[in-house]
């Protein structure tokens, strides 16, 4: 996390100019890279945002979560998520807070490298899952093009997930905004 903050501060000069830019307007897009912690392990996520209106964004992302479960051994989860993100409020031109409402679908595997036991109700240590997700996200702008982003989400998964039925994620990352 310290390295991420140092990189953000070093790159802040690349996007700094007077804070006169219109940061959340229609047709502004952004790419983001996030590192975070789930309730069971660590994850990284790549995201794409597109502002549909001045106060509404569409966010698509893909993430990989990995860790070690006590009885099921090493696991990994690959998930795609799609959110609609209405702006809740903003603090000047510095911070924008968005609500995240959407869904995710993923593939999870346990007992990787034969490090654990199969669950009693699982014939195989892998499964597809899907379900609704909700959360919040804050963009802290370092300049006109670069922002630090903090995200928290919680979801509910169907199809008897092997890892967690109510997954929660918290992350921090960098986002580059462009037209």
N, C-alpha and C positions, 0 to 999 in steps of 0.2 A: 504494500500500500504506500510505503514511503517513496519507493521508486516511481510509482504512478504519479504521485503529487509532484515530485521533482521534475519529471518529464513534462507535466502540465505547466509548471511554472516556467520551464525553459522554453516551451513552445508558445507561451503567452505572447511573447514579442512578435511572433509570426502573424498574430491576428489583432494586435492592438493598434488602434487609432482612436480618435475621439469617439465616444459612445453615442454616435448619431445614427447608427445603422438601425434599420427596422428588422428586428431579430425574429419576430414571430408574425410573419405576414404570409399571405397565400403564395404558394409556389416555392417557398424556401424548403430545402431538403437538408438532411444531415445523415452522416454515417457515425456510428459510435462503437467503441470497444469497452466492455465492462468486465471487471473482475469482482467476484462476490462469494458469498457464503450461503449455502442452502442449509436446511435443518439437519441434513445428514452428511454433507461434504462441501467441497469447493466447486465453483463453476466459473466458466467464462462465457461471454455472450457477445455476438456481433449484431448490431441493430441498424435499421434504416428508418428514418422518420420523414414524412412528407406533410407539410402544412396544407390542409384542404381549404381552410379559411383562416382568418386572422386569429381565431381562438379554438380551432379544432385540428388535431393532427391524426394521422394514421401511422402506426408503429408496427413494423414487422421485424422479427428477430429469430435467431437460431442460437441455441446454447448447448453446452456440454457440461454435465455435472458428473463428478466422480468422487468416490470416497470408499470407506470401509465400514461395513455393517458387522455387528457382533457375530451373528450366527450365519449370515448369508455371504460373508466374505466381501471381496472387492466388488464394486458395482460401477456402472456408468449409465448415464441417461442422455439421450440426444432428443432435443425438443425444438419444435418450431412454434412460435407464438405470434398472434396478430391482435393488436389492441387498437381501439378507438380512444383518443386521448383529448377530452375537452379540457381547456384551461380553467383552473379553479380561480386563481388570482396571480398577480405578479407584484414584485417589489421593485418599483422603478424599471430601469432597463437591465437590472442585475440578475434577478431571480424570477423564474417562471415555474409555477407549480401546476402539474397536470394530473388528473385522475386517469387511471388506466382501467379499461373495461374490455375484456376480450376472451380469447380461448387459446388453448394450446393442444398440440398433439405430439406424442413422442414415442420413443422406443427405449426400453430399459432392459438392462442385463445385470444379473447377479451371478455370484459364484464364478467370477472371472478368474482364470488361471487356477481353477479348482481350489479356491481359498476358503470356501464355506460349504454349508449344507443346503440342499434344496428345501424350499418351503413345503410344508405338508400338503398344501392345496395346489402346488405347482408341478406340472409334469415336465416343464422345461424352465430353465432359469432366465427366460426372456419374455417380454410381453409388450404389446402396443397399448398405450394409454391415451386418453383425451379428456378434456373437460374445461369448464369455465375458469377464468382467472381475473383478479382485480388487484389494484394497487395504486401507488402514487409515485410521481417522479418529479424531481426538481432539477432545473438547469441553472447553474451559476455561471454567468458569462465572464470570461477572462478578457475578451476582446470581441470584435465584431464577428469573428468566424469560429472561435474556440470556446467550448464550455466544459465545465466539470458537471457531471450528472450523478445524482444519487437516486436509486430506485429501490422500492420495496414492493413485492407482490405476494399474494397468497392465492392458492387455487384448490380445486377439488377435482380429483381424477376418477374416471370410471374405468371399467374393465379389470377390476381387482389388481391394482398396482402392487408390485412386489416390494417396492422401496418405501413409499409414503403416499397415503391417500390424500392428505392435506399438505401439499408441499408449499414451503415458504422460501422466498429468496430475498436477499438484500445485497446490493452491489454499489460500486462507485466506478466511474469511468470517465472517458474523454469523448467528446462529440465535436465533429467538424461540420460546420454549417455552410451550405453553398446554394446558389441559384441554379 
